[in-house]
Amino acid sequence: MPYLLISTQIRLEAGPTMVGDEHSDPHLMSILGATKRTTLGNNFCEYFVNDAPRLVLDKLESLGYRVVSMTGVGQTLVWCLHRE
């Protein structure tokens, strides 16, 4: 998977950080220390880590990912990363 989206709520800048959906690479999620959970009201799973986004971005950079773009969507911060 060359592309990855991570996000966090603005009020949760210190974590947790959402690092993948139910179709994400399980090996990468394991490296990040992510756990899969379903948020109340959703009918899908997401992977979360308790780390702040900055720490997650540092880990992903060491794995060859680079930030392609970043934006705010409502109260959510979203980063799009790509790995060659």
OpenMM code with the backbone's topology and positions (N, CA, C; nanometers):
from openmm import Vec3, app, unit

residues = "MET PRO TYR LEU LEU ILE SER THR GLN ILE ARG LEU GLU ALA GLY PRO THR MET VAL GLY ASP GLU HIS SER ASP PRO HIS LEU MET SER ILE LEU GLY ALA THR LYS ARG THR THR LEU GLY ASN ASN PHE CYS GLU TYR PHE VAL ASN ASP ALA PRO ARG LEU VAL LEU ASP LYS LEU GLU SER LEU GLY TYR ARG VAL VAL SER MET THR GLY VAL GLY GLN THR LEU VAL TRP CYS LEU HIS ARG GLU".split()
positions = [
    Vec3(0.0844, -0.1185, 0.0000),
    Vec3(0.0000, 0.0000, 0.0000),
    Vec3(0.0884, 0.1242, 0.0000),
    Vec3(0.0973, 0.1923, -0.1096),
    Vec3(0.1845, 0.3085, -0.1119),
    Vec3(0.1248, 0.4325, -0.0457),
    Vec3(-0.0092, 0.4423, -0.0369),
    Vec3(-0.0720, 0.5598, 0.0243),
    Vec3(-0.1268, 0.5251, 0.1614),
    Vec3(-0.1246, 0.6253, 0.2507),
    Vec3(-0.1735, 0.6074, 0.3864),
    Vec3(-0.2324, 0.7386, 0.4341),
    Vec3(-0.3476, 0.7341, 0.4983),
    Vec3(-0.4077, 0.8515, 0.5611),
    Vec3(-0.3997, 0.8334, 0.7118),
    Vec3(-0.3594, 0.9382, 0.7818),
    Vec3(-0.3679, 0.9377, 0.9276),
    Vec3(-0.4444, 1.0622, 0.9673),
    Vec3(-0.5099, 1.0582, 1.0826),
    Vec3(-0.5878, 1.1743, 1.1255),
    Vec3(-0.6019, 1.1768, 1.2763),
    Vec3(-0.6399, 1.2927, 1.3252),
    Vec3(-0.6714, 1.3093, 1.4665),
    Vec3(-0.7684, 1.4260, 1.4799),
    Vec3(-0.8430, 1.4252, 1.5885),
    Vec3(-0.9316, 1.5372, 1.6177),
    Vec3(-0.8475, 1.6523, 1.6709),
    Vec3(-0.8835, 1.7753, 1.6371),
    Vec3(-0.8063, 1.8922, 1.6800),
    Vec3(-0.7923, 1.8955, 1.8321),
    Vec3(-0.8966, 1.8601, 1.9029),
    Vec3(-0.8900, 1.8622, 2.0496),
    Vec3(-0.8070, 1.7473, 2.1051),
    Vec3(-0.7618, 1.6561, 2.0177),
    Vec3(-0.6836, 1.5406, 2.0610),
    Vec3(-0.5450, 1.5415, 1.9978),
    Vec3(-0.4851, 1.6584, 1.9842),
    Vec3(-0.3558, 1.6698, 1.9164),
    Vec3(-0.2464, 1.5852, 1.9809),
    Vec3(-0.2671, 1.5456, 2.1061),
    Vec3(-0.1680, 1.4612, 2.1744),
    Vec3(-0.1991, 1.3133, 2.1568),
    Vec3(-0.3002, 1.2798, 2.0795),
    Vec3(-0.3391, 1.1422, 2.0543),
    Vec3(-0.4763, 1.1151, 2.1111),
    Vec3(-0.5395, 1.0086, 2.0757),
    Vec3(-0.4910, 0.9057, 1.9851),
    Vec3(-0.4925, 0.9519, 1.8394),
    Vec3(-0.4206, 0.8776, 1.7564),
    Vec3(-0.4128, 0.9064, 1.6138),
    Vec3(-0.4684, 0.7873, 1.5369),
    Vec3(-0.5572, 0.8156, 1.4424),
    Vec3(-0.6118, 0.7112, 1.3556),
    Vec3(-0.5102, 0.6888, 1.2453),
    Vec3(-0.4658, 0.5627, 1.2272),
    Vec3(-0.3587, 0.5344, 1.1325),
    Vec3(-0.3983, 0.4393, 1.0196),
    Vec3(-0.5211, 0.3932, 1.0164),
    Vec3(-0.5610, 0.3041, 0.9081),
    Vec3(-0.7038, 0.2572, 0.9211),
    Vec3(-0.7535, 0.1997, 0.8121),
    Vec3(-0.8882, 0.1439, 0.8130),
    Vec3(-0.8796, -0.0084, 0.8195),
    Vec3(-0.9949, -0.0727, 0.8119),
    Vec3(-0.9982, -0.2181, 0.8283),
    Vec3(-0.9251, -0.2936, 0.7178),
    Vec3(-0.8904, -0.2257, 0.6078),
    Vec3(-0.8201, -0.2891, 0.4969),
    Vec3(-0.6708, -0.2557, 0.4952),
    Vec3(-0.6213, -0.1903, 0.5980),
    Vec3(-0.4803, -0.1510, 0.6039),
    Vec3(-0.3895, -0.2723, 0.6236),
    Vec3(-0.2634, -0.2545, 0.5881),
    Vec3(-0.1625, -0.3593, 0.5997),
    Vec3(-0.1433, -0.3974, 0.7468),
    Vec3(-0.1784, -0.5201, 0.7857),
    Vec3(-0.1656, -0.5607, 0.9261),
    Vec3(-0.0218, -0.5541, 0.9774),
    Vec3(0.0757, -0.5806, 0.8889),
    Vec3(0.2161, -0.5747, 0.9310),
    Vec3(0.2560, -0.4313, 0.9669),
    Vec3(0.2171, -0.3344, 0.8840),
    Vec3(0.2460, -0.1938, 0.9132),
    Vec3(0.1763, -0.1501, 1.0415),
    Vec3(0.0522, -0.1919, 1.0592),
    Vec3(-0.0220, -0.1551, 1.1800),
    Vec3(0.0466, -0.2124, 1.3040),
    Vec3(0.1025, -0.3324, 1.2908),
    Vec3(0.1758, -0.3941, 1.4019),
    Vec3(0.3017, -0.3148, 1.4349),
    Vec3(0.3740, -0.2713, 1.3319),
    Vec3(0.4954, -0.1909, 1.3530),
    Vec3(0.4616, -0.0613, 1.4269),
    Vec3(0.3479, -0.0007, 1.3915),
    Vec3(0.3066, 0.1248, 1.4547),
    Vec3(0.2488, 0.1029, 1.5945),
    Vec3(0.2199, -0.0228, 1.6286),
    Vec3(0.1595, -0.0525, 1.7585),
    Vec3(0.0116, -0.0195, 1.7622),
    Vec3(-0.0530, -0.0253, 1.6457),
    Vec3(-0.1938, 0.0127, 1.6343),
    Vec3(-0.2860, -0.1017, 1.6753),
    Vec3(-0.3996, -0.0649, 1.7297),
    Vec3(-0.5037, -0.1612, 1.7629),
    Vec3(-0.6288, -0.1271, 1.6835),
    Vec3(-0.6996, -0.2331, 1.6412),
    Vec3(-0.8210, -0.2141, 1.5611),
    Vec3(-0.9401, -0.1996, 1.6550),
    Vec3(-1.0248, -0.0999, 1.6267),
    Vec3(-1.1471, -0.0855, 1.7062),
    Vec3(-1.2586, -0.0255, 1.6216),
    Vec3(-1.3782, -0.0475, 1.6679),
    Vec3(-1.4962, 0.0085, 1.6031),
    Vec3(-1.5535, 0.1155, 1.6949),
    Vec3(-1.5679, 0.2359, 1.6430),
    Vec3(-1.6243, 0.3464, 1.7196),
    Vec3(-1.7762, 0.3322, 1.7214),
    Vec3(-1.8368, 0.3604, 1.8349),
    Vec3(-1.9810, 0.3513, 1.8506),
    Vec3(-2.0511, 0.4289, 1.7392),
    Vec3(-2.1419, 0.3631, 1.6710),
    Vec3(-2.2163, 0.4257, 1.5625),
    Vec3(-2.1600, 0.3984, 1.4240),
    Vec3(-2.0348, 0.3495, 1.4165),
    Vec3(-1.9741, 0.3160, 1.2871),
    Vec3(-1.9945, 0.1676, 1.2578),
    Vec3(-2.0045, 0.1335, 1.1304),
    Vec3(-2.0145, -0.0073, 1.0929),
    Vec3(-1.8851, -0.0549, 1.0269),
    Vec3(-1.7731, 0.0067, 1.0630),
    Vec3(-1.6417, -0.0286, 1.0109),
    Vec3(-1.5379, -0.0116, 1.1210),
    Vec3(-1.4235, -0.0738, 1.1022),
    Vec3(-1.3139, -0.0683, 1.2002),
    Vec3(-1.2075, 0.0314, 1.1548),
    Vec3(-1.1337, 0.0827, 1.2515),
    Vec3(-1.0195, 0.1704, 1.2250),
    Vec3(-0.9068, 0.1296, 1.3181),
    Vec3(-0.7838, 0.1561, 1.2761),
    Vec3(-0.6662, 0.1320, 1.3594),
    Vec3(-0.6262, 0.2619, 1.4285),
    Vec3(-0.5986, 0.2535, 1.5575),
    Vec3(-0.5575, 0.3697, 1.6363),
    Vec3(-0.4287, 0.3392, 1.7115),
    Vec3(-0.3481, 0.4432, 1.7337),
    Vec3(-0.2353, 0.4382, 1.8263),
    Vec3(-0.2554, 0.5500, 1.9279),
    Vec3(-0.1998, 0.5355, 2.0456),
    Vec3(-0.2148, 0.6384, 2.1486),
    Vec3(-0.1157, 0.7525, 2.1312),
    Vec3(-0.0234, 0.7398, 2.0350),
    Vec3(0.0782, 0.8425, 2.0127),
    Vec3(0.0193, 0.9676, 1.9486),
    Vec3(0.0884, 1.0780, 1.9689),
    Vec3(0.0543, 1.2035, 1.9013),
    Vec3(0.0881, 1.1901, 1.7523),
    Vec3(0.0188, 1.2643, 1.6665),
    Vec3(0.0468, 1.2562, 1.5230),
    Vec3(0.1942, 1.2791, 1.4880),
    Vec3(0.2607, 1.3699, 1.5566),
    Vec3(0.4019, 1.3976, 1.5276),
    Vec3(0.4878, 1.2726, 1.5447),
    Vec3(0.4625, 1.1945, 1.6491),
    Vec3(0.5384, 1.0715, 1.6716),
    Vec3(0.5072, 0.9680, 1.5638),
    Vec3(0.3809, 0.9597, 1.5229),
    Vec3(0.3418, 0.8667, 1.4159),
    Vec3(0.4091, 0.9070, 1.2853),
    Vec3(0.4097, 1.0367, 1.2544),
    Vec3(0.4751, 1.0850, 1.1321),
    Vec3(0.6241, 1.0536, 1.1339),
    Vec3(0.6891, 1.0674, 1.2503),
    Vec3(0.8314, 1.0332, 1.2618),
    Vec3(0.8545, 0.8849, 1.2328),
    Vec3(0.7692, 0.7979, 1.2890),
    Vec3(0.7830, 0.6537, 1.2659),
    Vec3(0.7640, 0.6214, 1.1175),
    Vec3(0.6617, 0.6818, 1.0573),
    Vec3(0.6332, 0.6535, 0.9166),
    Vec3(0.7441, 0.7048, 0.8255),
    Vec3(0.8058, 0.8174, 0.8607),
    Vec3(0.9178, 0.8681, 0.7815),
    Vec3(1.0330, 0.7679, 0.7830),
    Vec3(1.0582, 0.7085, 0.8997),
    Vec3(1.1672, 0.6107, 0.9092),
    Vec3(1.1365, 0.4836, 0.8287),
    Vec3(1.0083, 0.4629, 0.7937),
    Vec3(0.9671, 0.3478, 0.7134),
    Vec3(0.9554, 0.3820, 0.5650),
    Vec3(0.9963, 0.5054, 0.5290),
    Vec3(0.9971, 0.5437, 0.3884),
    Vec3(0.8764, 0.6213, 0.3405),
    Vec3(0.7865, 0.6573, 0.4304),
    Vec3(0.6688, 0.7361, 0.3914),
    Vec3(0.7023, 0.8852, 0.3940),
    Vec3(0.6418, 0.9597, 0.3030),
    Vec3(0.6578, 1.1048, 0.2972),
    Vec3(0.5214, 1.1700, 0.2935),
    Vec3(0.5051, 1.2825, 0.3612),
    Vec3(0.3781, 1.3555, 0.3601),
    Vec3(0.3579, 1.4165, 0.2221),
    Vec3(0.2427, 1.3886, 0.1627),
    Vec3(0.2057, 1.4437, 0.0333),
    Vec3(0.1224, 1.5701, 0.0542),
    Vec3(0.0299, 1.5646, 0.1504),
    Vec3(-0.0541, 1.6803, 0.1803),
    Vec3(-0.1082, 1.6691, 0.3213),
    Vec3(-0.1566, 1.7819, 0.3707),
    Vec3(-0.2162, 1.7894, 0.5039),
    Vec3(-0.3275, 1.8909, 0.4964),
    Vec3(-0.4379, 1.8641, 0.5654),
    Vec3(-0.5505, 1.9573, 0.5651),
    Vec3(-0.6299, 1.9430, 0.6936),
    Vec3(-0.7155, 2.0390, 0.7158),
    Vec3(-0.8120, 2.0313, 0.8240),
    Vec3(-0.9498, 2.0133, 0.7635),
    Vec3(-1.0252, 1.9176, 0.8172),
    Vec3(-1.1614, 1.8919, 0.7711),
    Vec3(-1.2509, 1.9036, 0.8939),
    Vec3(-1.3212, 2.0157, 0.9065),
    Vec3(-1.3997, 2.0373, 1.0279),
    Vec3(-1.3080, 2.0419, 1.1482),
    Vec3(-1.3294, 1.9524, 1.2423),
    Vec3(-1.2474, 1.9448, 1.3636),
    Vec3(-1.1417, 1.8351, 1.3546),
    Vec3(-1.1100, 1.7903, 1.2328),
    Vec3(-1.0160, 1.6805, 1.2120),
    Vec3(-0.8961, 1.7268, 1.1312),
    Vec3(-0.7778, 1.6833, 1.1709),
    Vec3(-0.6550, 1.7064, 1.0948),
    Vec3(-0.6225, 1.5784, 1.0202),
    Vec3(-0.5903, 1.5890, 0.8904),
    Vec3(-0.5653, 1.4712, 0.8068),
    Vec3(-0.4340, 1.4880, 0.7317),
    Vec3(-0.3501, 1.3826, 0.7331),
    Vec3(-0.2259, 1.3798, 0.6569),
    Vec3(-0.2347, 1.2664, 0.5558),
    Vec3(-0.1922, 1.2920, 0.4333),
    Vec3(-0.1824, 1.1894, 0.3305),
    Vec3(-0.0337, 1.1624, 0.3095),
    Vec3(0.0062, 1.0365, 0.3189),
    Vec3(0.1455, 0.9975, 0.3031),
    Vec3(0.1588, 0.8981, 0.1886),
    Vec3(0.2779, 0.8947, 0.1289),
    Vec3(0.3057, 0.8029, 0.0188),
    Vec3(0.4434, 0.7412, 0.0403),
    Vec3(0.4539, 0.6140, 0.0002),
    Vec3(0.5832, 0.5446, 0.0071),
    Vec3(0.6176, 0.4971, -0.1343),
    Vec3(0.7391, 0.5256, -0.1766),
    Vec3(0.7835, 0.4832, -0.3107),
    Vec3(0.7985, 0.3333, -0.3182),
] * unit.nanometer
topology = app.Topology()
chain = topology.addChain("A")
for resn in residues:
    res = topology.addResidue(resn, chain)
    for name in ("N", "CA", "C"):
        topology.addAtom(name, app.Element.getBySymbol(name[0]), res)
